[in-house]
Amino acid sequence: MSVYIMPIQTAAIVFILLSVFLTIPWLIYVYRKYGYLSIWASIVAFSFIFYLLSALFLVLLPLPDTRNTCALQPSDTVHYSLTPFYFVTDIINSSKIIWTQPATYIQILNQSAFLQAAFNFLLLLPFGVYLRYFLQNKRYWKRALGLGFGLSLFFEITQGTGIYGIYNCPYRIFDVDDLILNSTGALFGFLIAPMILALFPSKKNLLAKRDKIQESQVVRPLAQLLAVFIDFMLVHISWSLTLGLFTSNEMIEFIYKTAGFLVVYFIVPLVWDGKTAGTGILRFELTDAEGDVPKWHAMFKRMFALYVPWVLSAFLNILTAIELDMNSGLYVYHVWLTVAVFGFLVIMWIVLFIHAIYIISKKGKRTFYFDYSSGITPRKDME
């Protein structure tokens, strides 16, 4: 089993690393497409990526210890098998069944040749299920067969070229039977998919929910948080790509990001009709109770409400960066102040977390503290 577990574990690690970079762009795409952050659409997309990574690594791993794989093989090694359905002959020849005794047929299931054929059949069966979800209609079975064949051909070429020249000889053969079994497995998965997909929300349901939500101007809480996060990341990334390249001084970073908060959360929405970069990307705007662009003091209150949690966290970082001699008269006060700020921050973030969960559970019927305190209401941009 380790020969299968190790590639899947590797796929999980790569998937986690990819998710760090893909999650935010994906959430933006989903919201712009459906008008809400669909958890089911995200599960389908990310599980599909994980499945493809697992399938690829199951085909390629484990890798040889050296690039000079030719030295590990006899000079007359054949790196391809072009005889169709040779796996049938291989299963029959390697089995110990007696054809006149049906009770011995069960032994086929224990043969490595049969298990290898079964693995190749099952490898792309989930691919067919995903294709049925994406394509919806059973009349696209030819397309599913072709895509299954194309993916299998990609796997075989990758193996047959020693991962495109990384290894000087292939360490696994190009096998036409793999193409047959993989493609057939994908087609079978496409045909049986309705029995599996019946247990989950359909794509039609997602589109129907999108149409219903788009009739309302209510902006879902997760989208509001995503917009706030996008704006904050603009501040953080701008620091990392400018002054952050030349200095790691905590105080300079504090001043820079404070100015960034002022620009991103206050000045930009004032001059851009109630939109920040994040709300603009997610197609909504900030308005007052009458639906107009909020006044400057309301925008400032919202900015300040968002700034306070960050500035307290930044203040703790500055405190911990200060090094005092234990014999200094200020040392005790420094310790107690650091502990007090840390304790306050823990309580504050717990309260904010509970607040966020509560607002999310209300599905737009309540507003976050930074909008409530400033009298601002997020509304969809209907232009």
C-alpha positions as CSV (number, residue, x, y, z in Angstrom):
1,M,0.0,0.0,0.0
2,S,2.9,2.4,0.6
3,V,3.5,2.6,-3.2
4,Y,0.1,4.3,-3.4
5,I,0.2,6.2,0.0
6,M,3.4,8.0,-0.7
7,P,2.3,9.7,-4.0
8,I,-1.0,10.7,-2.4
9,Q,0.8,12.2,0.6
10,T,3.0,14.1,-1.8
11,A,0.0,15.3,-3.7
12,A,-1.5,16.6,-0.4
13,I,1.6,18.6,0.4
14,V,1.7,20.2,-3.1
15,F,-2.0,20.8,-3.0
16,I,-1.7,22.7,0.3
17,L,1.1,24.8,-1.1
18,L,-0.9,25.6,-4.2
19,S,-4.0,26.4,-2.2
20,V,-2.1,29.2,-0.5
21,F,-1.8,31.0,-3.8
22,L,-5.1,29.8,-5.4
23,T,-7.7,30.4,-2.7
24,I,-8.1,34.1,-2.9
25,P,-8.2,34.3,-6.8
26,W,-10.6,31.4,-6.8
27,L,-12.9,33.0,-4.2
28,I,-12.9,36.2,-6.3
29,Y,-13.8,34.2,-9.4
30,V,-16.6,32.2,-7.7
31,Y,-18.2,35.4,-6.2
32,R,-18.1,37.2,-9.5
33,K,-19.6,34.2,-11.3
34,Y,-22.3,33.2,-8.8
35,G,-22.8,36.3,-6.8
36,Y,-22.0,34.5,-3.5
37,L,-19.1,32.3,-2.2
38,S,-20.3,28.9,-3.0
39,I,-18.8,26.3,-0.6
40,W,-19.9,23.4,-2.9
41,A,-18.3,25.0,-6.0
42,S,-15.1,25.4,-4.1
43,I,-15.1,21.8,-2.8
44,V,-15.6,20.6,-6.4
45,A,-12.8,22.7,-7.8
46,F,-10.2,22.1,-5.1
47,S,-11.0,18.3,-4.9
48,F,-10.6,18.2,-8.7
49,I,-7.2,19.8,-8.4
50,F,-6.2,17.4,-5.6
51,Y,-7.4,14.4,-7.6
52,L,-5.4,15.4,-10.7
53,L,-2.3,15.9,-8.6
54,S,-2.8,12.5,-7.0
55,A,-3.3,10.8,-10.3
56,L,-0.2,12.4,-11.7
57,F,2.0,11.5,-8.8
58,L,0.6,7.9,-8.7
59,V,1.8,7.6,-12.3
60,L,5.2,9.2,-11.8
61,L,6.3,8.4,-8.2
62,P,8.5,7.2,-6.8
63,L,11.2,8.9,-8.8
64,P,14.6,7.2,-9.5
65,D,17.5,8.1,-7.3
66,T,19.6,9.2,-10.3
67,R,19.0,11.0,-13.6
68,N,21.2,8.4,-15.4
69,T,18.4,5.8,-15.5
70,C,20.0,4.2,-18.6
71,A,22.8,2.9,-16.4
72,L,20.2,1.0,-14.3
73,Q,18.8,-0.9,-17.3
74,P,20.1,-3.5,-19.7
75,S,21.0,-2.1,-23.1
76,D,18.2,-4.0,-24.8
77,T,15.5,-2.7,-22.6
78,V,12.2,-1.9,-24.5
79,H,10.5,1.2,-23.2
80,Y,7.1,0.7,-24.9
81,S,4.4,-1.9,-25.3
82,L,2.2,-1.4,-28.4
83,T,0.2,-4.7,-28.3
84,P,-3.4,-3.9,-27.4
85,F,-5.1,-6.0,-24.7
86,Y,-1.9,-7.7,-23.8
87,F,-2.9,-7.3,-20.1
88,V,-5.6,-10.0,-20.7
89,T,-2.9,-12.5,-21.8
90,D,-0.7,-11.4,-18.9
91,I,-3.5,-12.0,-16.4
92,I,-4.3,-15.4,-17.9
93,N,-0.7,-16.5,-18.0
94,S,0.1,-15.4,-14.5
95,S,-3.0,-16.9,-12.9
96,K,-3.1,-20.4,-11.4
97,I,-6.7,-21.0,-12.2
98,I,-8.1,-24.3,-13.6
99,W,-10.7,-23.4,-16.2
100,T,-12.7,-26.6,-15.5
101,Q,-13.0,-25.6,-11.8
102,P,-14.9,-22.3,-11.5
103,A,-14.0,-22.1,-7.8
104,T,-10.5,-21.3,-8.7
105,Y,-11.5,-18.2,-10.8
106,I,-11.3,-16.1,-7.6
107,Q,-7.6,-16.4,-7.7
108,I,-7.4,-13.9,-10.5
109,L,-8.2,-11.1,-8.0
110,N,-4.9,-11.8,-6.3
111,Q,-2.7,-11.6,-9.4
112,S,-0.5,-8.6,-9.7
113,A,-1.3,-8.3,-13.4
114,F,-5.0,-8.1,-12.6
115,L,-4.5,-5.6,-9.8
116,Q,-2.4,-3.4,-12.2
117,A,-5.1,-3.5,-14.8
118,A,-7.7,-2.7,-12.2
119,F,-5.6,0.3,-11.0
120,N,-5.3,1.7,-14.5
121,F,-9.1,1.3,-15.0
122,L,-9.9,3.1,-11.7
123,L,-7.2,5.8,-12.1
124,L,-9.3,8.0,-14.4
125,L,-12.8,6.8,-13.3
126,P,-13.1,9.9,-11.0
127,F,-12.1,12.0,-13.9
128,G,-15.2,10.8,-15.7
129,V,-17.3,11.7,-12.8
130,Y,-16.0,15.2,-12.6
131,L,-16.5,15.6,-16.4
132,R,-20.1,14.6,-16.0
133,Y,-20.5,17.3,-13.4
134,F,-18.9,19.9,-15.6
135,L,-20.5,18.9,-18.9
136,Q,-23.9,17.9,-17.3
137,N,-25.4,16.1,-20.4
138,K,-24.8,12.5,-21.1
139,R,-24.7,13.2,-24.8
140,Y,-21.1,14.5,-24.3
141,W,-19.8,10.9,-23.6
142,K,-17.6,11.1,-26.7
143,R,-16.0,14.3,-25.4
144,A,-15.5,12.6,-22.0
145,L,-13.8,9.6,-23.8
146,G,-11.6,11.9,-25.8
147,L,-10.6,13.9,-22.7
148,G,-9.9,10.7,-20.8
149,F,-7.7,9.5,-23.7
150,G,-5.9,12.8,-23.9
151,L,-5.1,12.8,-20.1
152,S,-3.9,9.2,-20.3
153,L,-1.8,10.1,-23.4
154,F,-0.2,12.9,-21.4
155,F,0.6,10.5,-18.6
156,E,2.1,8.0,-21.0
157,I,4.2,10.5,-22.9
158,T,5.5,12.0,-19.6
159,Q,6.6,8.5,-18.6
160,G,7.9,7.5,-22.0
161,T,10.1,10.6,-22.3
162,G,11.6,10.2,-18.8
163,I,9.6,13.3,-17.7
164,Y,10.6,15.2,-20.8
165,G,14.3,14.6,-20.7
166,I,14.9,15.0,-16.9
167,Y,15.9,11.3,-16.9
168,N,18.0,10.0,-19.8
169,C,15.9,6.9,-20.2
170,P,12.3,6.2,-19.3
171,Y,11.9,4.5,-15.9
172,R,8.4,3.3,-16.8
173,I,7.2,2.1,-20.2
174,F,4.7,3.6,-22.7
175,D,1.9,1.1,-22.6
176,V,-1.0,1.1,-25.1
177,D,-3.0,-1.0,-22.6
178,D,-2.8,1.9,-20.1
179,L,-4.4,4.2,-22.7
180,I,-7.2,1.7,-23.3
181,L,-7.9,1.1,-19.6
182,N,-7.6,4.7,-18.5
183,S,-9.9,5.9,-21.3
184,T,-12.4,3.2,-20.6
185,G,-12.3,4.0,-16.9
186,A,-13.0,7.7,-17.6
187,L,-16.0,6.8,-19.8
188,F,-17.3,4.4,-17.2
189,G,-17.1,7.1,-14.6
190,F,-18.9,9.5,-16.9
191,L,-21.7,7.0,-17.3
192,I,-22.2,6.1,-13.7
193,A,-21.7,9.7,-12.4
194,P,-25.5,10.4,-11.9
195,M,-25.6,7.7,-9.1
196,I,-22.8,9.5,-7.3
197,L,-23.7,13.1,-8.1
198,A,-27.3,12.5,-6.9
199,L,-25.9,12.8,-3.3
200,F,-24.6,16.3,-3.8
201,P,-26.0,19.7,-5.0
202,S,-26.1,19.9,-8.8
203,K,-24.6,22.6,-10.9
204,K,-28.2,23.6,-11.9
205,N,-29.0,24.3,-8.3
206,L,-25.9,26.6,-8.0
207,L,-27.0,28.5,-11.0
208,A,-30.6,28.8,-9.7
209,K,-29.3,30.1,-6.4
210,R,-27.2,32.6,-8.3
211,D,-30.2,33.9,-10.2
212,K,-32.1,34.4,-7.0
213,I,-29.3,36.1,-5.1
214,Q,-28.5,38.5,-8.0
215,E,-32.0,39.9,-7.7
216,S,-31.1,41.2,-4.3
217,Q,-28.7,44.1,-3.5
218,V,-27.6,42.3,-0.3
219,V,-23.8,41.6,-0.1
220,R,-23.0,38.4,1.6
221,P,-20.8,38.7,4.8
222,L,-18.0,36.4,3.4
223,A,-17.7,38.7,0.4
224,Q,-17.4,41.7,2.7
225,L,-14.6,40.0,4.6
226,L,-12.9,39.0,1.4
227,A,-13.0,42.6,0.2
228,V,-11.5,43.8,3.5
229,F,-8.8,41.1,3.2
230,I,-7.9,42.1,-0.4
231,D,-7.5,45.7,0.6
232,F,-5.3,44.8,3.5
233,M,-3.2,42.5,1.3
234,L,-2.7,45.5,-1.0
235,V,-1.2,47.4,1.9
236,H,1.0,44.5,3.0
237,I,2.2,43.6,-0.5
238,S,3.0,47.2,-1.3
239,W,5.2,47.4,1.8
240,S,6.9,44.1,0.8
241,L,7.6,45.3,-2.7
242,T,8.9,48.8,-1.8
243,L,10.5,49.8,1.5
244,G,10.2,46.3,2.9
245,L,12.9,45.3,0.4
246,F,15.4,47.6,2.0
247,T,14.5,47.6,5.7
248,S,13.0,45.5,8.4
249,N,12.6,48.3,10.9
250,E,9.3,47.8,12.8
251,M,8.7,51.5,13.3
252,I,9.1,52.4,9.6
253,E,6.8,49.5,8.7
254,F,4.2,50.7,11.2
255,I,4.2,54.2,9.8
256,Y,4.1,53.0,6.2
257,K,1.1,50.6,6.8
258,T,-0.7,53.3,8.8
259,A,-0.5,55.5,5.8
260,G,-1.6,52.5,3.7
261,F,-4.7,52.1,5.8
262,L,-5.5,55.8,5.3
263,V,-5.1,55.5,1.5
264,V,-6.8,52.2,0.9
265,Y,-9.7,52.4,3.4
266,F,-10.4,56.1,3.5
267,I,-9.0,58.2,0.5
268,V,-9.7,55.6,-2.2
269,P,-13.4,55.1,-1.4
270,L,-13.9,58.9,-1.1
271,V,-12.6,59.5,-4.6
272,W,-14.0,56.3,-6.1
273,D,-17.7,56.7,-5.3
274,G,-17.7,54.4,-2.2
275,K,-15.5,51.7,-3.7
276,T,-12.2,50.3,-2.4
277,A,-10.0,48.0,-4.5
278,G,-11.6,45.0,-2.8
279,T,-15.2,46.0,-3.2
280,G,-14.6,47.0,-6.8
281,I,-13.1,43.6,-7.6
282,L,-16.2,41.9,-5.9
283,R,-18.6,44.3,-7.6
284,F,-20.2,46.1,-4.6
285,E,-19.9,49.5,-3.1
286,L,-20.2,51.3,0.3
287,T,-23.3,53.5,0.7
288,D,-25.1,55.3,3.5
289,A,-28.7,54.7,4.6
290,E,-30.1,56.5,1.6
291,G,-27.9,54.6,-0.9
292,D,-25.6,57.5,-1.6
293,V,-21.8,57.7,-1.2
294,P,-21.0,58.0,2.5
295,K,-19.7,61.2,4.0
296,W,-16.0,61.6,4.8
297,H,-16.5,61.2,8.5
298,A,-18.4,57.9,8.0
299,M,-15.6,56.6,5.8
300,F,-13.0,57.7,8.5
301,K,-15.0,55.8,11.2
302,R,-15.0,52.7,9.1
303,M,-11.3,53.0,8.4
304,F,-10.5,53.6,12.1
305,A,-12.6,50.6,13.1
306,L,-10.6,48.4,10.8
307,Y,-7.3,50.0,11.9
308,V,-7.7,49.5,15.6
309,P,-7.3,45.7,15.7
310,W,-4.3,45.9,13.4
311,V,-2.6,48.8,15.2
312,L,-2.9,47.0,18.5
313,S,-1.3,43.8,17.0
314,A,1.4,46.0,15.4
315,F,2.0,47.7,18.8
316,L,2.6,44.3,20.4
317,N,5.2,43.5,17.7
318,I,7.0,46.7,18.4
319,L,6.9,46.0,22.2
320,T,8.4,42.5,21.7
321,A,11.1,43.9,19.4
322,I,12.3,46.2,22.1
323,E,15.2,44.6,24.1
324,L,15.8,45.9,27.6
325,D,18.5,44.8,30.0
326,M,17.0,42.9,33.0
327,N,18.7,45.3,35.3
328,S,16.9,48.3,33.7
329,G,14.3,50.0,35.8
330,L,11.9,49.9,32.9
331,Y,12.3,46.1,32.4
332,V,9.4,45.1,34.8
333,Y,7.1,47.7,33.3
334,H,8.0,46.5,29.8
335,V,7.1,42.9,30.7
336,W,3.8,43.8,32.3
337,L,2.8,46.1,29.5
338,T,3.6,43.4,26.9
339,V,1.7,40.8,28.9
340,A,-1.3,43.1,29.3
341,V,-1.4,44.0,25.5
342,F,-1.0,40.3,24.6
343,G,-3.9,39.4,26.9
344,F,-6.1,42.1,25.6
345,L,-5.3,41.1,22.0
346,V,-6.3,37.4,22.7
347,I,-9.6,38.5,24.1
348,M,-10.2,41.0,21.3
349,W,-9.5,38.5,18.5
350,I,-11.7,35.9,20.2
351,V,-14.5,38.4,20.4
352,L,-14.0,39.4,16.7
353,F,-14.0,35.8,15.7
354,I,-17.3,35.2,17.5
355,H,-18.7,38.4,16.0
356,A,-17.6,37.3,12.4
357,I,-19.3,33.8,12.9
358,Y,-22.5,35.5,14.1
359,I,-22.6,37.9,11.2
360,I,-21.9,35.2,8.7
361,S,-24.7,33.0,10.1
362,K,-27.2,35.9,9.6
363,K,-26.4,35.8,5.8
364,G,-26.5,39.6,5.3
365,K,-29.2,40.5,7.8
366,R,-26.6,42.0,10.1
367,T,-23.5,44.1,9.4
368,F,-20.0,43.9,10.7
369,Y,-18.9,46.2,13.5
370,F,-16.9,48.4,11.2
371,D,-19.9,49.1,8.9
372,Y,-22.4,49.3,11.8
373,S,-20.3,51.8,13.7
374,S,-20.0,54.1,10.7
375,G,-23.5,53.7,9.4
376,I,-22.3,52.3,6.1
377,T,-24.1,49.6,4.2
378,P,-22.5,47.4,1.5
379,R,-24.6,47.2,-1.7
380,K,-24.1,45.4,-5.0
381,D,-22.9,47.6,-7.8
382,M,-25.9,47.4,-10.2
383,E,-24.2,49.4,-13.0
